Amino acid sequence: VMASKTKTKKKHFVAQKVKLFRASDPLLSVLMWGVNHSINELSHVQIPIMLMPDDFKAYSKIKVDNHLFNKENMPSHFKFKEYCPMVFRNLRERFGIDDQDFQVSWLAC
């Protein structure tokens, strides 16, 4: 009597990697992180039909305490402030600059 053997392979599950923009210069890493964060935040905001005067006075500011994540490339604490995010988003759209292309353009720095 021949018993058939079936091999079971172990399945290794690998967590999906988060896309990181890395640079050897910490200042450039912070700048790339801030641009990426800003574009992601603006993707949740409806595109206005026209810009208002307040859009030219607006800014977004975020403070990051980065204790454990990506410590080798980024400082442990930093602030990022972007002026007129809706205005610059509008300019990118008018000139046909895709958000992904804009983010990737920072990698060439």
N, C-alpha and C positions, 0 to 999 in steps of 0.2 A: 504494500500500500504506500503510494507516494503522496505525501502531504505537500501541498503547494505552499510555498513561502511567499509572503508578500512583504516587500520592504516598505516601510513607512519613512518618509523623509521628514526631518524636523523642519518646521517652517520658522523662518526668522523674519520677524516683523521689524521693519525699520521705520522710525518716525520720519515723517516728511520734513526735510530741512527748510527752515525759513530763509528766504533770500536775504542775504546781508550785503550791504554795500561796504566794502572794505577798502581802506587806504592805509598806506604806511604812516601818513601824517594824521595825528589825532584830530587836528582842526578840520581837515578835509573830511574825515570820518563823521564828525559831528554835523558838518554842513550837509553831507549826503544823507545822513539819518534824518535831519530836519526837513529836507526837500521831500524825501520819501514819506515822512509822516504828514506833512502838509498836503501833499497830493492825495494821500489816502483819506484824510479828513475831508477834503473838498469833494471827494467822489460821492459823499453822502449828502451834499448840499445841492439843492436844485439850482440849475443855471438861470440867472436872472435875465430878463429880456433886455434890460438896459442897466448900466451902472448908475448908481446914485452918488451924490456928493459924500455921503458917509462911507462909501466903499473906499474912497481915497484917503480916509482918516483911520480906517480900521487896521488892526494888527492882531496877530495871534502870538501867544507866548506860552511856552511850556518849560517846566523845570523837570529835569530827569535825574533821579538818583539811581545810578547804574552800578549796583554792588556786585552782581554775579554774572551778568550777561555780557559777553564779548569784551572782557576786561583788557585783553591784550591790544585791542585796537582803539578803544574808546576810553575817555576819562571817566572816573567814577561818578562825578557830578558835573552837570552842565545845563545851561539854559539855551533855548533856541527861540528867537523872535523873528517873525516874518511880517513885513509891512505890506499892507494892501493885497492880501492873498487873492481876493476876488478879481482885482484889477489885473494882476499878473496872470491869473487863470484865463481871463478874457483875452489878454494879449496873445497868450499861447494858442488859444482857439482861433483868433483872427489870422494868425500867421501859419496856421495848420501844423502846429507842433504837437504831436501826440504825447500824452503824459509819460508813457513808457520810454519813448525816445528821449524825452527831456531827462528822465532819471538816468538812463544809460549814458547820456552825454557827460555826466559828472564823472563817470568811470575813467574817461580819457585824461582827466586832470592829473 
